[in-house]
Amino acid sequence: MKRRDVLKGAGLAAAGSSLGLAACSQPADSPSAQARIEPARADQPVLNWKMVTAWPSGFPGLGSGATELAALITRASGGRINVRVYGAGELVPAFEVFDAVSRGTAELGHCAAYYWSGKSAAAPFFCAVPFGLSAMEMNAWLYYGGGLELWRELYAGFNLVPFPAGNTGAQMAGWFKREINSVADLAGLKMRIPGLGGEVMGRVGATPVNMPGGELFSALQSGAIDATEWVGPYNDLAFGLHRVAKYCYYPGWQEPGPTLECMLHKPAFEALPDDLKAVVEASCRAVNDSMLAEYTSRNRAAFETLQREHGVEFRPLPNDVLQALRAATEEVLAETAARDPFAAKVYASVRGFRANARRWSEVSEQPYLQTRGEWA
């Protein structure tokens, strides 16, 4: 009987993954996509849920990923959960998503955990750690390395249940209005950079600023900030950041594999029957996989467009800058762990997993990429 239940669960997860892949090729708000949503039977109550997000409504990748997740939950539940998405500022501001879902103002939120460092010093570890885990490694840690259990333990105290629900892959170090040739060039630099990465930039002389993505272009244009990190070519091109900053630097030391989250109001999730809980979980996992695939493809194309059509200069950060950032990262992480016991527990888990992942990567991914070459 236990084996039968496991097989049923695997079948549901597979179905959810298939729906997620279909949602990638079919816009969630298209007429044909809506036509596939079967209405709930008369004997089944319909739950009308709200999803608030930290992204502009319909924004490529991030915003569309939230829309895709909402449509997938609605379809996979047979219309028993009807999810309506609200972009940043439509129901609550971007940085109030956490509180809105915690209070039950909305049942779901799609955002990034590093925005909530003011709630808990441990929260950013579940999104991105500077010089930390890649996207593939983050998924491995969360699903199979104890990360998700720690995440849920933390969020339970805020009346929330988190799920991984997207990943953009390795990001860029950011857009700069002036050249960065040494650590001295960071002194006094006003840069939009959230989470642990912002704390690290502060240690090397910059002034970190946190603001929603929708404000980045105007802030750069007006001179309110001198630099910004956002995501990567796909989203940066959509915001037109190349029009207000000349230099784009890499690698994205601050966000090597940032995980996005779908958080649920805990009482609302726990009130669901088991089959609908499984629908939500499978839908989040499907979108978590499909978003990374989308970014891997879209970033490639946008990277070429920025270079060839807009003359963007992609430059590597100087070695001394990276060394200074790495040293500052070690200080910030050690101090974070020292002042917060739960952050210390999470940091120990991430650090141990990264050490093992690095040893494996040194004989698998890294040498392969170094020797791949070109096809004839």
Secondary structure, 3 states (H helix, E strand, C coil): CHHHHHHHHHHHHHHHHHHHHHHHHCCCCCHHHHHCCCCCCCCCCCEEEEEEECCCCCCCCHHHHHHHHHHHHHHHCCCCEEEEEECCCCCCCHHHHHHHHHHCCCCEEEECHHHHCCCCCCHHHHCCCCCCCCHHHHHHHHHHCCHHHHHHHHHHCCCEEEEEEEECCCCCCEEECCCCCCHHHHCCCEEECCHHHHHHHHHCCCEEECCCHHHHHHHHHHCCCCEECCCCHHHHHHHCHHHCCCEEEECCCCCCCCEEEEEEEHHHHHCCCHHHHHHHHHHHHHHHHHHHHHHHHHHHHHHHHHHHCCCCEEEECCHHHHHHHHHHHHHHHHHHHHHCHHHHHHHHHHHHHHHHHHHHHCCCHHHHHHHCCCCC
